[in-house]
Amino acid sequence: MGKILKGQWGLSPDGVIKSDPWYLLQNNRIIQSGFGKCPDGYRIGKIGEGLILPGLVNAHTHLELSVFKGKTIGGHGVHNFALSFMDLPEPEFEHRIYLAALELKKAVSRGTFYFADIANTPAFSKALESNSDFQGLRFLELLGFSDPADAKRISMAREALLYDKEIIFAPHSVYGSSPEIFKYIASKGHRITSLHALEAQNEINLFHETGSTCDFLTQIRQYKRHAEVYKNSFVSYLEMMMKKFKKIFLVHMTYADENIIKDIAARIPQAAVVLCFRSNEFLSCHRNNWESIEKNWLPLLLGTDSAASCPDVSILDEVLSVIHADHLPQSLVWKAATSNAYNYLELPVETIPCFWYEGATSNPLSLTGKTGIPLSNLPAIGK
């Protein structure tokens, strides 16, 4: 027998906070929800004052980099941020797992229930699978733009598949993964992948051998001229390499102008854009394409990037940060964290939890610092 819980405030699928929400639970799973009059024939319990949110989706994390939290200096762009890791001592594996678990637990307590996480080592991804707080996709990032780094990554990926069939391969980016790596990833038959896209200001100039991206690759001895890259534009290269994928997370898109976004929407319509606002701010990668993003040519999702470039991996805190900055309509931000992500990932409604934030109001900023309680943990009160 199901039961209905009624609350004070709730978030609708169209991203609007409304009064008088109700949630139908069966076997501790929410199978239906709405506002106002609820279905007849069920036991009804009333929840106290507060706001109820559906579970939030973090479409891009690097939990493995949590070990570098507080050890990197922001404000100098993507490439200098990457170089800063090379100057830090290699952390112990157990410490990496421990700190990632702490970040994960904090995000879950704030209502993030699903993560698309990208690791650089297979062992970390395998350890993440055994963490009871983790639900989502586990990507293994294959870095390497020239031999022997790209060959080494492909060899590592082959070994990883021997003991972890659920792992999904992802290229780092157009400039961070060679054509050989892209082709290898496509050959594995996965229908989804993720890559950093136009996150660096001069990334698009890779095709013309100029700018900070080429300088960066040269500095780390990874520069190589690849015919498949240089004979194509950014979008045509991605279209060629990504045509077998049903879903593609294009993460950041910070420096994609309106023409590029429209071109991607026309030629790679299965893609989605993932914003990582606070991470961008930390790196001083300030986007100027907010209006183009708002036009919604591609589905919009939210991520936090790494805990080394973001205070936490909580999507609730990411939402509040974007809302506070007033770059996008609130409803669009909420949808990016909820219904857009559910639809894009094809998550069944009964797998999506809801969380009650006691004392929160219809003002989203009232959620600051509050912990969410899963509705399935609340007892039915009343008749």
N, C-alpha and C positions, 0 to 999 in steps of 0.2 A: 504493500500500500504506500502510495506516495504522500508527500506532505508539501505544503506551500509555506514559504517564509516571505513575509511582507516587511519592507523597509521604509525608511524616510526618503532617501535619495538614491538614485541609481544612474548608471551610464547606459544610454541606449546604443544600439548598433550603429546609428548614424553619428555617434560621437557627441551627443548632447546629454547633459546632466538634467534629469527629470525627477519629479516627485512621485511617490507612491509606487515603487517597483515591487514586483512579486516574482518568486522563483519556485518552480515546481521541481522537487527533488524526488528521485526514486533510486533506492540502493545507494544513497549518498552521492548521486550524480545529478547535475542540473540538466533536465531534458527539455525544459521550456521556460521562457520568461517573458515578462511584459510589464505594462504599466496600467494603473487603474484597476478595473474590475478583473478579478482573477477567475479561473475555471471553478465551477461548482463541484462538490463531492469530495473535497479533500480536507484533511485536518490542517488548520491554519495556525501558524505561529508568528508573532510580531517581534521584530528586531528593534532594539532601541535606536535612539537618534544617531545618525551617522550616514556615511556614504558607502554604497556597495559598487565595487568595480569588478568587471570580469578580469580574468587572469591576463597578464601583460606578456608580450612576446619580445624578447631581445634577439633581433635578427643578425647580430654580429658581435661576438665577444672573442677575446683572446685571454681566457682564464689562466692559461699557463704563464702569462706575463705579469700576473698579480704579484709575483715575487720581486718585481722591479718597482712596485708602487713606492712613491716618495724618493726614488733614487735617480729619476730622470728630470731633466730641466726642460721646460716647455718654451714655446715662443720662437723656435728656430726652424720650423718646418718639418716635413716628413723625413727628409733624408738625414738631416742632422739628428733627429730623434732616433732614427735607426742606427746611425753611427755611434750614438751614446751607449747603446747596448754592448757594442764591441769592446768598450773600455771597462765594462763591469766584470767582476769575477763570475765564473760559471756557478750558479747556485746548486746546492744539493737537490737531488730529485725529490726526496721526502719533504723538503721545505717548500718546494714548488707546489706539491700536492696539498700540503697543509694550508698555505695561504690562499690558494685557489678555492679550497673548500670553505674558508671563512667568507670570502667575497660572495661565493655562491649562496651560502646560507643567509647572508644579510639581504641579498636581492630577493630571495624567495620570501623572506619575512615582510618585504615591501610589495609583494603581489606579483613579481615576475615568476612565471611558472614554466616558460619554455625558452630555450636558448639554442641559437645556432652558433656553436663554438668551433673555433679554428685553432688547432694545435700544430706545433712544429715538430713534435716527436710522437711516434706511435704509442710509446709507453704511457705518456701523459693521457692521451685520448682513451686508452684502455682503462686507466685508473679512474678517469672521469665517469666512464660507463658504470662503474660499481658504486658511485656516490648516489645515495638515495634521494638527494635533493635535486639531482640533475634529470631533466626531461628535455629531449630535443634532438638536434642533429649534431653529429660529431664529424667535423672535417679535418683532414690532414693536409696542411698547406705544403705544396711542392715548390720550393724556391730553387732558382738556378737559371741563369740566363745564358750560360755558356759552359762547355765542358771544362773541368770534370764535375762541376757542381750539379748540373741538371741530370747527368747520368747517375750520380750518387743518389739523388733524390728519387729517381725512378726505381733504382735498385731497392732503396729503403721501402718504397711503397709496395713493391712486390712481396717483400718479406712481411710487411704489416698485414697483408691480405691473408697470409697463411694462418694467422691466429685471431683476426678480427674482421669478420665478414661484413659487419655493419658500418665500417668506416667509409667515409665518402672523400674523394680527392678533390682538392681545390687548387687552382693556380694562385700565386700571390697577386699577380697583375700582368698587364701587357709588358711592362718593363722588368718585372721580377721573375717571370717564368718564360722559358724558351718555347718556341713552336713545338719542339719535340715533347716537352712536358704537356702542353695543351693537347697534342695528339694522343699522348698516352692516357691522359685523363678521359678524353672522349671515348677511347677504346674500351673503357671499363664498363660502359653501359649504364652509368648512373644518370638519372633524369634531372638531377639538381646539382648546382655548384654555386660557388661564391667567389668573388674576386674584388680586390680594391680597384676602383675605376676613377680615373682622373682625380686622384687625391692630391697629387703634387702639381704645383703650378705649371711646370714645364713638361709634364708627362707627355702631352700631345706632341711636343717637339722631338720626341724620340724618333719620329719618322723622318726628321730632317737633321738628325745628329747634332742638335744644339740644345743648350739649356742645362739646368741643374740635374735633371735625371740622367743624361748622358755623362755628366761630370761625376755623379755619384757612382754609376756603374763602373766607370773607369777607375775611380778611387778604390773600390773594393775588388778590382780586377775581375769584373764580371761582364765587361763590355764585349759585345760581338755583333757584327752586322749579320742580321738574319733576313734573307730575301723575302720570306713570307711577311715579315713585319714591314719592311721598308717599301714594298710595292703597294701597300694598302694604307688607307686612312685608318684612324682609330676605330671607327664604327665598322668599316668593311672588314677589318681584321677580326674584330670580335664576332661579327656575323659569320665569317668563314669558320672560325674556331668553335663557336658555341651553337651551331645549328642543330646538333643532336640533343641539346638539353631542353627539357620542358620548362624548367624554372632556373633563373639565374639571379642571384643577389649581386647587384652592382653597388658596391659599398663606397660611400662618400660622394662621388660625383660633384665634388666641391667646385671644380673649375670647368664644368660642362656648361657651355652657353645654350641659349634656347634652341639654336639650330641643331646642335649636337643631340640634345635631349629629344627633339622631334624626330631626328634621323634614327635614333635608337628605337623610339617607339614604333616607327614605321617598319624598320628592318629587323629588330629583335624584340617583338612585342611580348615575348614570354618573360622579359626581364622585369625586375622591380628595383627601385632605388632605395637604399638604406642610408638614412641620415645618422651621423654620430656627432651631434652638435657639441657636446661638452669636450669631447676629444679634439675636435677641430679647433675650438677656442683655445685649448691648452697648447696646441701646436702653432697657433696663430695662422691657421688656414681659414681665413674668413670668407665664407661664400657670398657671392653677390647675385646668385640666381634664384633667390627665394620666390620671386613671382613666377618664374618658369616651373619650379617645383610645385607650386600651388596649383598650376593649371592641370596637374594630375594626368599628364599623358601616359605616365607609367605608375603602377601601384607604389605607394609610399609606405615604407616601413621604418622602424627605429632600431638603432643599435647603440651600444656604448663604447665599442672598440675595446681597448685594453685597460685594465686597472692601473697600468703604468701611465696612461695619458688621460684618465678619467677618475674622479673621486670614488666611484663605485660602479657596479654593473647592474644597478637597479633601473629598470625602464620607467618606473614611477618617477624617480628623480630626474630622469632624462626628459620625460614629458613636462614636468613642472619647470625645468630649466628653459625649454623651448617656449612654453606658455609665458613665462616671466619675460623672456626676451622679446616677445610679441612680433615674431617674424611670420607666423602662420596662424590661420584661424584655429581656435581651440578645438573645434570639432574635427578638423583635419588631423591635428596632432593625436587626439584620442583614437581616431580610427586607425591611424598608422600603427598604434601600439596594440590594437585589439582586432576589430573586424577585418581590416585590410589584411592583417597577418594571418588570421584564421582562414580567410578565403584563399589567400595565395598558397598557404601550406596545406590547404584542404583538411583542416583539423575538424573532426566530428564534434558537434555541439556538446555531446555528453562527456567529452574529454576535457572541456574547458572549465576550470574551477571559477568560483567567484569569491571575493574577499570583502569583509565588512571592516570599515575604518571608523571606529567609535568616535563620535563627536565631530567628525568632519561635516562640512556643509556643502552647499552647491558651489561654493567658491573653491576651485581646485587647489589654490595655495593653502587651504586649511588642512590639506593632506600632509603638509611638511612635517617630517619626523614621526609620522604615525605608522604603526605596524598593522598589517592586515590579518584578520582572522578568517580562515576558510568557512564559508557558509555551512559546509558539510559537518563542521565541528560544533555548530550552534544547536542547542536543543529547541524543539518546537515548543512554543508557549501559547497558552490560550486554548481555544476549543479544538 
